[in-house]
């Protein structure tokens, strides 16, 4: 493990709950952290901007109270996702609040900036940058990111096309620091497989959509439960960046999932004029076939802990 000890020692399962646009909220983050995995949310989910400080106060105070009451099993740290792309006009405001409240982990996306990394490092926080290829990985490290999130084929939302095994192996050829892996991981065995491939932690999003705490429409949650890998469509139409979405939501918006036009990447946005991406068009990864019910986040994590332990035992018996 290459995660800092103050983070690693507080994990009961090697998992980061991915920041899900609209879906991730304080209820979900708190439940994730109390269950021993890193919870996260995009700062842009707190709308209007003033609400972000309210969220940070609630999360930090609630987790501090939990830790005081459970000194032998404290909560895992939480993370905030910052979109670094030039279209995010809230970045400076939101970054300042991350510094003020000393957010333990900041996840940066869609761009890497040294000044952002320096701001997080100023109080001892760490920066994990999500990437889909080696070029972006090396750029992020050059700008001062502490670790990487390899968003491989099959991941929900903005995802790459490279096999997780290939992507992790290439990253480990030049980087031995903190590494998370994303890409259709939705079981305890999948979490262990991510570690076996060379990652420190699994980065899981879609499975948390189908939880009671998630800020998602009930129809969205049920689509995740009902879906399989065949129901995932990879397109750049809705934001200008390729991502994976649920076929049913595209069809419900009046479009043919099998005949979508290409978007101009230079016009990247987070709300297409055709429909509101992430509200009407639902992101999800190919791991949805392993998600069979809407449950509390704590129950989902407990299930993974059982599956993770069983997978380890199978490997020990096979050795």
N, C-alpha and C positions, 0 to 999 in steps of 0.2 A: 504493500500500500504506500502511495506517495502523497496522500492527503495530509495536511498539517495535523499533528497529534490532537490539537484542541478541537478539531472537527471529527477526525476519525474516532476518537474515544467516546463520542456522544452518539454514534450511529449504532442502532441495534440491527440494522439491515443496510447493506451498501446500495442505497437508492437516493436519487434526487427526483423529487416530483417536479416535472417540467412546468415552466410558467405557461399557462394556457390563456390565450387572449380571451377576455370576457369571463371565462369559466373560473379561473383561479381567484379566490377571494380570501379574506382573513379567516373565515370559518374553516376552509379547506387547509390553508397553510398551518393553522394552529393544530388541527387534527393530525396532519402529517408529522409535524415536529414532535408532538406529544407521543406519537407512535414510534419515534426513533428513526425517521427518515427526514431528509432535508426537504422542507416545503418551500415553494417559491411562487411569486406572482409577477406579472408585468406591471411596472409602475403605471402604465397607461390604462390599466383596469380601474384605477382610482379616478373617477370623474365626478365633478370637476377636479382640477389639479389640487385644490385645497384639501380634498379628501385624502390624498396620499399621506399627509401628516397624521390624520386621524387613524388610518390603517396601521401606520408604523407604531404609533403610541399603543394601540390596542394589542398588536402582536407582541411587542417587546414586553409590555407590562403583564400580559397573560402568561407568556412563557416564563418570565421571571418568577411569577407567583407559583407556577407549576413546579419549577425547579426547586424552589424553597420547600415545597411540600413533598417533593420526591427526590431527595438528595442522592439516593442510590441509583436512580434511573432518570437523569435529567433529560430534558427535551433536546432534540437535535437542533442545530442552528438553522436559520432561514435565509432565503436568498431573494433578491429583487432583480428582475430583468430590465435592462435598459436598452432600448432600440437606439443605436448610435447613428443611424442613417440621417442624412441632412433633412429629411422631411419631418423628423420629430422635433417640433419646436418647443417641446417641454423638457428636453434633455437637461439643460442647465438647472432648471428649477428642481427637477426630480433628483438629479445627482447631488445637489446641495443638501437635500433632505436625507439621502442615504449617508452622507458624511455626518450630518447632525446626529443621526440616530445610530451611527456606527453599525450599519448593516453588515453582518459577518461575511456574506458572499454576494457579489454582484455578478450577474450573468449578462454579458454584452452580446448583442446580435446586430447583424447587418452593418458591419463596419467596425474598425478597431482604431482607437485613439489613445495616444500616450497620455494626454492630459486627463482623460477619464480614469485610466489606470492609476495614474499618480495620485489622484484625489482619493481613490479607495485605499491605496497603500498608505496614505497619510495617517490613518488611524489604526492600521493593522489589518484591514479587510483584504480579502483575496478576490481576484477577478478570474472568472472562467468564461472563455469566449467560444460561442458555438460556430462550428465550421462544417463544410460539406466536402472539402477536398484539401489536398496537401498545400496548395498555393495559399489558401486562406489561413491554414494552420500556421505556416511559417510567418506570414505577415502579422498575425495576432501576437505571436511570441516576440517578434521584433519590436512590437509596440509596447511590450511589457506585461502581457497577460500571464497570469500565474499557471493557468491550466487550460485545457481544451475540452470541449464537448463535441464529440464526433457524431454528427447527425447523418446516419447512414441510410441506405435504401430501406424503404418500408416504414420510416418514422412518420408520425403525424405532422400536419402543418408543413412549414417550409423544410423540405427534406432533400437530401442528395440522392444520388443513384448508385453509389459505390457500395459493394458488399461490406457489412460491418467487419468481417474477418480481414478483408484486404485493407480497409481504411485504418483499423487499429494497428495492424502489422506495419504499415508504412509509417504511421506516426511514431510508433515505438522504435523505429530505426534511428530517429534523431531526437526524440523527446522522452525523458523518463519522469516527467512531473505529473501532476494530477490530471487524470483523464477519465471522462465519463463517456459512456456509449449509449446512443439512442438508435432505435430501429426495430420496431415490432416486438418489444420486450413487454410481456404481460403476465409472466409466471415467475415463481421462485426459481425454477430451473433455468429460465432465461436470464435471471439476475446472476446466477452462478456461471452461466456460459459467458456472459459479458466479462466477468473477472478472469475466467480461463483464457479468454481471447487476449487479455492484456490490459483491460480497463480496470480502474479502481472501483467505479460505481456504475450502476445502470441508471439511465436517465429515462424516466417513464412518464408519459403524458396521457395517452388515450384511456388507460384503465382508470384514471382519476376523474374522467368526465362522467363515468357511470357510478358516481358516489352521491350520497345524500347531501353532502356539503357543497357540491359543485354548483356554481351559478350557471347552469345550463337548462334549457327548456327540457321538459320531460320527454318530448318527442326526440330530442337530440340524444338524451341518455338512452332511450329505448333503441334508437338506431344503432348505437354502439353495441348494445347487448345483442341485437338481432344480426349485426353485420359479420361478414367474413372478409378475408383478404381480397376476394374477388369484388367486393363492394367499394374498394378504394380506387379513386381516380386521381392521376397525377397530372397537374396542369398549372400553367402560370397565368391563367386568364384573370383571376380575381384580385391579385395584388401585384402582378408583374414579376413575382418570384415563384418558381415552381414549388408546388406543395401537394400534399395528399389530402383528399376530401372524400366525404361519404357520397356515394353515387345517388342515394335517395334524396339528399338535400339539393343536389344539382337539378335532378328531374323535377322536384317540387317547385323549383324556381322557374320552371318553364324552358329549360335548356336540355339538349340532348347530350348526356355525359360522354357518348362515344363520338361526338362531332363538335367538340369545343374549338373555337378559334384560338390562335396564339395571341398573347398580349405583347406589347412593346416593352421590353425590360427597362428602357430609359424612362418610362412613365410609371415607375413603381409607386404604388400607393397602398393604403390599408383600408380602402373602401371604394370598390369599383363603381362606376356609374351604372353598371348593369344591375347590380344587387349589392347588398352590404355583406362583404366577406366576413366570415366568422360569426355573424348573427344569423343570416339566412343560409349561408353556405358553411357546412360544418366540417372542420378539420378532424381527421382521425388517421391512425396508422394501421398497417396491415396486421397488427396483433389483436385486432378487435375480436377475432374468432375465439380467443381464449377468455373473453369477458362475457359472463353468462347471467349476470344479475346486477341490479343497482343496490349497493350496500353502503354502509358507513365506511369512510376512508380507513378507520382503524381496523375494521373487519377485513378489508382487502389486504392491508399490510400484514395482519396476523396470518392470513391464508398464505401469503408469500413466504413468511417466516417458516411455516410448516413445510411448504414445498421446497424451500431452499435447503432446509436441514435434511429432508428426504433425498434430495438430489446429491447432496454431499455424501450421504451414507451409501447411495448406489455406486458412486465413484470409488469410495473406499473399499467396497465389497468386490468391485471389479478389478481393483489394482492387484 
